[in-house]
Every structure is written in structure tokens, then in C-alpha cells.
Amino acid sequence: MKTNRFGQAAVLSTDQLDRLIAALPGRHHQVLAEVCRRTGCRISEGRQLTWGCVCRGGVTFPKTITKGKLASRTVPATPRLQEIFACWREDWSHLNGRDPAGSDFVFPGRFAGQCLSSRAFMDALELAAMEVGLEGVSSHSFRRSALSAASEAGVPLAALRALSGHQSLSTLQRYLEISQTAKEQAAAAFA
């Protein structure tokens, strides 16, 4: 699915993200995409979250589910993300006939004790991207879009690195796409 330059996932606008997420089949796919969009996490990290990792203050990605398993990180939960989790918790309780325990997966898979599979999410994402006519979309589009939007909004790279879990600024910078408008503004600021 990655078809843009250097084989990177497409960076999507807010409108494109909204349309893509709305086209995802199944509420669990939509909520997972929203979590990745609003925390900048990888799909592999989001799908392995347990309810014990989610609180009003933020979402903790334990090192056991992060890439390289090097360090845990906590991303503060915005009011919109808190609302998304609250609604999903109600839906989860209704679907499972009980309130979730801290060790329960936020996004359970088809089999007991397993989380949603990457393949299931990727299949749903591919269909949704075709439906809304977006190219170059992959599961990493949510992460790249979140980090690029935050960078464009002026969030310092050190803060982005802490929230994204990147080990170096050089790796983080490969994720960031700079818009033509930002380039023009920078050029206008040259002495």
C-alpha cells in the first residue's frame, strides 16, 4: 500500500483522516485508528493496549509492546481521546457482557486472550482507503500524519520524540513531512 516517495506511508490531512476512519468497517477498527491518530503510536502498539494502560490522564505504552521494547512512554489524553475511550469502553462492555478488567485488551481479537491482529486491521484499512480514493495509505499513515501535524503546529522536536518513542531526532525527522505552505513561510522569514 505504500506508494509515495521512498516507500513511506502517506501523510493525510484532517479531512482525509476523518473520511478514512469513517469508512473503516467495524467500530473497533475506527477506535484503533483514532487512538493511533491522537497518540502517534504504531498500530502494533495500539492494538496491544490493555485497559490498565488507559486512564483519564493518558495512555501508557509499556515497553513490552513498543518497538524494540526499549522504554515505556505515556501520551497525555486530550479531551477528545478521553471521550473516544469512554464511548468505546461502554461499547466494549456491551459487546462482552461485563466491564473490562485492567488486563483485558482494549481491542480484543477473534480468540479469547488475544488482541486484534495486524492483518485484520490492514485488510480493513486497505478496503477503506480504496473506498475513499486515497493512495499510499498504510497503518503508518496515522503515525506520520499525527507527528507531521504536531510538527507543523510548532511542537518542539524533543517533545515529539518523547511522545513518539523515537530514540533519535534523525529517525523522527524522517517521519515528518513539511507542507508547501510551511516551506513558503520559512522562505519568507529568511533574512
N, C-alpha and C positions, 0 to 999 in steps of 0.2 A: 504494500500500500504506500510505502514511502517513495514518492516520485519526484520531489522537488530537489533543488540543488544539494549536492553532497549526500544524497540519500537521507536527509533529515526530515522528520515529520513536519508537516505544515503548521505554521503559526496561524491561528484563527482569530478573527475579530469577535467581539462580544456577540454580535448578531449571528455570526456563523456558529459559535459555540451554542447559543440558545437553540438554533434550528437543529443542529446535530443532536443535542441532548434530547430535545423533544421527539426526535424521530427514533430514538433507541427503543427497541421493544422491551417491555418489562420495566417496572418501577425500580427494581434492584440495579439494573444497568444504568438507569438515569441517575440514581443517587450516587452510585460509584463514580460516574463521570463528574458529577457536581463536586464530590469530595476531592477528586484529583484536580479539578479546575480551581478550587478555592483553597487548596493547601499546597499545590505544586508538587504533590507526591507522584511517584510512579504508580501505574496500575497494579503492579505486583505488590506494592506496599499497601495500597488502599484495599485491595481485595482480602488481604490477610489481617485487617484490623479486627480486634475483638471489642466488645462493648466496654471492657475495662480500660481501653485506650482512649475512650471518648468521654470528655467531661465538658461542662459549660465553659471552662477556661481555655480549652484547646484540645488538640488531637496529638497524642504521643505515638510516634512511630518507634517501637522498641528496636534495638539493634538487631534482634533476631530476624526481623523482616526487612531490614534495609539492605541495599546493595552493598556487598562486601562485608556486611554485618560488623561494621567498624564502630558505629556510635548511634545512640538513640537521639531523637530530636523531637521537640514539641512545637507545633504550629498553633498560634493563638486562633481561637474560633471567632470569626466575625458573627454578628447577629444573624446574618443570612445563613451561614453554615450551621449555627445552633438551631435555627428554625428547620432546616433540612433534616438534621439528625433527629429532632423531636418528632417530626412527622413520620420519618422512616421508622423510628422506634415504635410508634403506635401501629404502623402497618406491619412491622416485624412481629409484634405481639399478637396481632390479629391472625396473621398467617401461621404462627407457630402455636397458638393457643396458650401462651404464657408470656410473662415478662422476660426479657433476656437477662441471662447471668453475665457476669463480667468476663467469663471465659468463652462465651458464645461468639461466633463470628458475626460481624455486622452484616456480611454478605455471604450467607451460607450457600454451599454447593448442593448438588443433587443428592449426595450421600451424607449420612449423619457424620458429624465431626470433621467435615471438610469445608473449605471455603470455595467460593465461586472460582471456576477455572479461568485461566487466562484465555484459553481457546474459546470458551463460551462468550466472554466479553468481546474478543476480537471479531468473532463471527457476527455478533450483533452490531458492532461498530462499523464493520465493512458494509453491511446492508443499509445502515442508517446514512452513511456517507454517500452511497450511491443514490439513495432516495432523495437527499437534499442537494445532490450535484456537487459535492466537494471532492477535490482530488488531493492526493498527498497526505491524507489523514491517517494517522495511526494512534495507538493508545498514548504515545508520547506527545501527541499534539496538545493534550490538556496541560502537561507539564511545561512544554515550551511556550505555550500561549500564556500561562499564568506568570512564568518568570519574565517573559518579554514585556507583558503589560505592566508588571510591577517596576521593571527597569525603566520603561518609558515614563512612568509616573514619578520617577525620581527617587525610588527606593535605593539606598546605597548598596553597592555590590556585596559588602561584608554582611549586611542584613539578609540579602537574598541567599548568600552562601550558607548562612546559619540555618535558614528555614528549609532550603532545598537539600541540605546534607552533602553538597559537593565538597570534596576535600581540597580543591584549589580554585582560585579565581579564574585561571585559564580554562579549566574544564567548564565552569559555569558560563563563561563568556561565549563558548561555542553554542550554548542553548539560546542565547539572546539574539533576537532579530531586531534590527533598527529600522524603523519606518522611514519612508522618504520624507515625511514631514519633519521628523526628528533630525534627519540629516540636513535639511534646509535650514532649520532653526539653529543648528550648530554652526553651519556655514555663515549664517547672518551674524553670529556672535563673534566671528573671527575678528581680530584687531586689524 
